[in-house]
Amino acid sequence: RTPHAPPLSPVAYSILLKAYGNYRDVKNVEMSLVHAQRNGVVPDVVMANTVVDAYVNCGLLERAQDVFRCMDSDNGGRGREESFVGEEYTGYWHLLRPNSRTFNTLLKGMAEEGDVRGAMKLSKVVQTKGLWDDITTNTLVKAAVTARDFDLAETILANHTSSTTRRVEEDHPNVEAHTELIDGYAKDNQLESALRVMQIMQQRGVTPNEYTYTCMVGALARKNKVRQARKLIHYATTTIVRRRMVVLTPTYNAFISGLLSDNKSQNVDISGQSSHAANMVEVLAVLQEMQEYNIHPNVVTVALVVDGLGRCHPPRCKEAKELVQHLQFNSRVKQNNNGYYNQGEGENEKAKGISLSNNKIATSLIRAYGRANDVQSAMEAFERISPAPDV
């Protein structure tokens, strides 16, 4: 900085702190705080919240709580802040008062650690201060699900699901929390409970979104509930897409991944092979269906299918390679025709990467060649990877 440059404001430091927090660079977070104090920067609540969020992102919840306690203190700010900034910086935050974002950020840190007891204790303070909002609900449910306290999560949703009206194309503010609970039940092998929550959320006026369907379809496929999964996909493609422009490729990917999962195949058949061969027929039919709905496969889709073909007996390597080439050609044609109306920008970028030189696809193909003991073809597939792979 030049000698005549204007002094940095709390806004400038907030931007710095947010960037360092996103990179989990706690050293520079604290260096920025030291500089702000020494340069006489008077913090505002936005800067304080950014510091709390930065510490949470760095996995230092206790330090985030130190800042919060300073803000929430009525004793002149003299408290636990001395444990990390020293006496020189005592009281730096004490003129500020926490708002809903401060509380929700702390709750986010507790949710990530599964500290449901601490989260519930803090939520009572939030409610007393009248600062409870939809983000509070979503974050508390995440804390309960992380701790596998599903009954508590259901109680929170029963008491705090928002009833506010919204535009048709907008998600319900608590669809995230319901999806979190559905995903938790699914991962805990409680499929019936997951389905029950999906029914309850619609009774509450919470319409499932693409993430909800992705969780549920993947869970059904892993349990070999193919017919139910396909019905759910069909419902999603004929209702959600009409409501707004969404990306359903991940939903199909979840179905393919669940259908080809090793655990499910082993449960169905001791050898796993006959079950896998039957599921590959279903996967290829789904791949065709995606294209009929103009929901385009991306790199993840192709890598999953190639890996599935490679696990057949014998490995269907030639078919896998031809499939990649065919889908690569199709993606280029559709790009030239300005396609992808069902895809977001990120999914379009993934679709553009469909080729034999793509790292993820090439890796699946190399595994397939390895199972077929075709070392020469595996080496050729490796050499096609661009840019050249590192260690």
Salt bridges, closest charged atoms under 4 A:
GLU30 OE2 - ARG63 NH1 2.23
ASP53 OD1 - LYS108 NZ 2.68
GLU62 OE2 - ARG69 NH2 2.76
GLU62 OE2 - ARG80 NH2 2.94
ASP66 OD1 - ARG69 NH2 3.19
ASP66 OD1 - ARG80 NE 3.87
ASP72 OD1 - LYS129 NZ 3.96
ASP74 OD1 - ARG97 NH2 3.71
GLU154 OE2 - ARG196 NH2 2.70
GLU169 OE2 - ARG167 NE 3.44
GLU170 OE2 - ARG167 NH2 3.00
ASP171 OD1 - ARG244 NH2 3.18
ASP183 OD2 - LYS187 NZ 3.01
ASP188 OD1 - ARG148 NH2 2.44
GLU210 OE1 - ARG244 NH2 2.81
ASP262 OD1 - ARG311 NH1 2.95
GLU282 OE2 - ARG230 NH1 2.35
GLU289 OE1 - ARG230 NH2 2.33
ASP307 OD2 - ARG311 NE 3.26
ASP307 OD1 - ARG367 NE 3.28
ASP307 OD1 - ARG371 NH2 3.79
GLU319 OE1 - ARG316 NE 2.86
GLU347 OE2 - LYS350 NZ 3.61
GLU349 OE2 - LYS352 NZ 3.29
